[in-house]
Amino acid sequence: MSLWNPCAFWEDIAMAPSLDQFERPVVIMSCFGVATAISSAMEAYMFLTDWPVSQRDPAYSLALNGCLAAMRGQIDTETARGLFCSWAERRDILASEVATFVHSRRGTSHGAL
């Protein structure tokens, strides 16, 4: 009879592919001009929770709740990515080449990212 090994359980979780990974990372520019790639709903959520409370607005809340819902499997990860991109664009921290792509998609029937 084998006993359940909790360490093996967590190793399996760590090795499993992340279900909240974005198809393409979102590139954010820091206040120092350093690009940071956000690759998952969890990373976006962590980035958002570090955002100053005084600068949070309704778009922030949508992005935060979208990332949380994606991590819980309640919405599609790419929907959360789109919410995060829209918030980052409003804050003017979305990397310029990504922002150009978002603007170009707005006029199409395909919707935002």
C-alpha positions in Angstrom: 0.0 0.0 0.0 1.5 3.3 -1.0 0.9 6.4 1.0 -0.1 9.7 -0.5 2.9 12.0 -0.9 1.9 15.7 -0.7 5.3 16.7 -2.1 4.7 14.7 -5.3 1.3 16.4 -5.6 2.8 19.9 -5.5 5.6 18.8 -7.9 2.9 17.7 -10.4 1.1 21.0 -10.1 4.4 22.9 -10.6 5.2 20.9 -13.7 1.8 21.1 -15.3 1.3 23.7 -18.0 -0.3 26.9 -16.7 -3.9 27.2 -17.6 -3.8 31.0 -17.3 -1.0 31.6 -19.8 -1.6 34.3 -22.4 -1.1 33.3 -26.1 1.2 36.3 -26.4 2.7 38.2 -23.5 1.6 41.8 -22.8 4.5 44.2 -22.8 4.3 46.9 -20.1 6.7 49.9 -19.8 7.8 50.8 -16.3 8.2 54.3 -15.0 11.9 53.9 -15.8 11.2 52.9 -19.5 12.0 49.2 -18.8 9.8 46.7 -20.7 8.3 43.9 -18.7 6.5 41.0 -20.3 3.3 39.8 -18.5 2.7 36.2 -19.7 -0.3 35.0 -17.6 -3.4 36.1 -15.8 -1.6 35.5 -12.5 1.3 37.8 -13.5 -1.2 40.4 -14.6 -3.1 40.1 -11.4 0.1 40.4 -9.3 1.1 43.5 -11.4 -2.4 45.0 -10.8 -2.3 44.4 -7.0 0.9 46.3 -6.8 -0.6 49.3 -8.6 -1.0 52.4 -6.3 -4.4 52.6 -4.6 -4.8 56.3 -5.5 -4.5 55.5 -9.2 -7.2 52.7 -9.3 -10.3 53.3 -11.4 -13.2 51.3 -12.8 -11.0 50.0 -15.7 -8.5 48.8 -13.1 -11.3 46.9 -11.3 -12.4 45.2 -14.6 -8.9 44.1 -15.4 -8.2 42.9 -11.8 -11.5 40.9 -11.7 -11.0 39.6 -15.2 -7.6 38.2 -14.3 -9.0 36.6 -11.1 -11.8 35.0 -13.1 -9.4 33.6 -15.6 -7.2 32.1 -12.9 -10.4 30.5 -11.5 -11.3 29.2 -14.9 -14.5 31.3 -15.0 -13.6 33.2 -18.2 -11.2 32.7 -21.1 -7.7 33.7 -20.5 -7.6 35.8 -23.6 -10.6 37.8 -22.4 -8.6 38.7 -19.3 -5.6 39.6 -21.4 -7.8 42.0 -23.4 -9.1 43.6 -20.3 -5.5 44.0 -19.0 -4.3 45.4 -22.3 -7.2 47.9 -22.4 -6.4 49.0 -18.8 -2.6 49.3 -19.6 -3.4 51.3 -22.7 -5.6 53.7 -20.7 -2.7 54.2 -18.2 -0.3 54.8 -21.1 2.0 51.9 -20.0 1.3 49.5 -22.9 4.4 49.1 -25.1 4.0 51.2 -28.2 4.1 48.4 -30.8 1.3 46.6 -28.8 -0.7 49.8 -28.5 -0.5 50.3 -32.3 -1.9 46.9 -32.8 -4.8 47.5 -30.4 -5.7 50.8 -32.2 -5.6 49.0 -35.6 -8.0 46.3 -34.3 -10.6 48.7 -32.9 -12.0 49.4 -36.3 -12.5 45.8 -37.3 -15.3 43.4 -36.6 -13.0 41.2 -34.7 -13.0 43.3 -31.5 -10.1 44.1 -29.2 -7.3 41.7 -28.3 
